[in-house]
Amino acid sequence: MTQIFFYHNAAERIAAAVALIGKACLQKKSLLVYAPDAEVAGLLDRHLWMHPPGGFIPHVRSDSPLAAETPVLIADTLDADDLQSFSHNERLFNLSAEIPPGFARFTSVIEVVGQQDAERLAARERVRFYKDRGYEIKYFDLSEKH
């Protein structure tokens, strides 16, 4: 069963996601980031080019010809055809306010939640969805990280 991880209270949601993505890359884990909002996807892309300082995390958009060779994919859609073509099925980072389509295909889902009320409310709805379907959720409070 897919493991669900909620990293909540992130002062800067994208920066927190990038730090977690960086850790996964150090562990040689390939992953898919679901970011259907073009502004969020663009901001994530820019941050990945600058993290770590003086370096970058290798990433491309999911429709890139280099997708199969790149450890981090940014996807704006996760329809059934897309899911079949992705070999990155270990970790799914959700930067959407919605439940990511096909999430159960992944070994783990990582949800990164900021401190804004709208983000927190949407995250509570996702927690309820996962719990109602029997998924165990692990929580990590990012406000304790300085």
N, C-alpha and C positions, 0 to 999 in steps of 0.2 A: 504494500500500500504506500502511496505517495506520502512523504513526510512534509509537513507544513511548518514553516518558520516565519514568525512575525518579528521583525525588528522595528520597534515603535519608538516614538518620541525623538525622531531624528531632527536635529536643529536645521540641517540642510539635507533634504531627502536625496537629491542627486549625488551629493558628495558622499553620503553614507552608502548609497548603492555602489558607487565607484570603489569605495574602500572594500566593500564585501566582494565585489567582482575581482578586485586585485588579489584578495586572499585566495579566492577560488582558482585564479590563474596560477598562482604560486604552487598550488596543489595539483597543477596540470589537469584541472577539470574544465571541460568545455561546457558552455552554457548559452542559453538563449534568453534575451531580455525582451519581454513583451512591453512595448511602448507605442500604443496606437496614436497617441497625441504627438503631432509633428514637432511641437515646441519642446516637449519633454525629450523626445528622441534626439533632437538636435543638440539640446543642452547636454544630454548624456554623451553624445558623440564628442563634443568639445572637451568635456571633462576627461574622457578616456584618453584623449590625445595628450593630456597634461599630467597624467597620473602613472607612476609616481613622478614627483617633480624632476624634471630633466629627462623623463622617459615617457612611455606610453603603453597602454594595454592594447594588444593587437585585437582589432574588431572591424567588422564590416556590417553593412545592411544585409538582411537575410536573402535578398534577391541578387547579391553580388556574385559574379563568377568565382570569386575566391572564398565563398561561404564554406565549402567543404574543408578548406585548409586553414580556417581561421578559428581560434578558440572561443571568441565571443561574437555572437550574432545579435543584431538589433532588428526586431520584427515589429511591423505595425499591424500585422494581421496574423491570425492563427487558425485559418480555416482548415478543413480536413485535408485538402490537397497539400497545403503548406506543411502540415505536421508529418505527412508521409515523406516529404523530401528532406526534412531536417534530420541530420544525424546527431544533433546536439540534444539528446533526450535525458541527460543526467540532471541538470539544474535549470529551472525556469525562474527568472527574476520577473516579478510582476510590478510594473510601474503604471498600471492602469487602475482605475477606481472600480473596475468590474472583475468578476471571476474570469480568469483567462480560459478561453476555449481549449478543450483537450488537455487540461492541466494534469489529469490522472495518468497521462502517458509518461510523465517525468518522474524521476526518482525523488526529487524534492522540489518544492515551490518555496521561493523566498519572497516574502512581502516586505517592502520597506515603506514605513508610514511616518510622515512628518508630524508636525505639531499643530497644523491648521485644523480647525474644527471640521471642515468638509472632508479632509483626508481621514481624520479619525472616525467620523461617522461612517464613511464608506468602508473603512477597514473593519468596523464592528459588524457591518452587514456581511462581509466576506468571512469573518470568523464564524458567525452564525451559520452561514451556508456550509462551511467545512465541517463544523461540529455536528450539524444535523445529518450529515452523511457519514459520520463515524470516524472522521480524521482526527488524529491526535495533533495538537498544536503546541509548539514550543515558542516561548516568548523571550525576547531580549530587549531590555530597556536601554536605548542608546543615550538617554539623557544622563546616564551615569558615566558616560565616556567623555572625558574632557581633552 
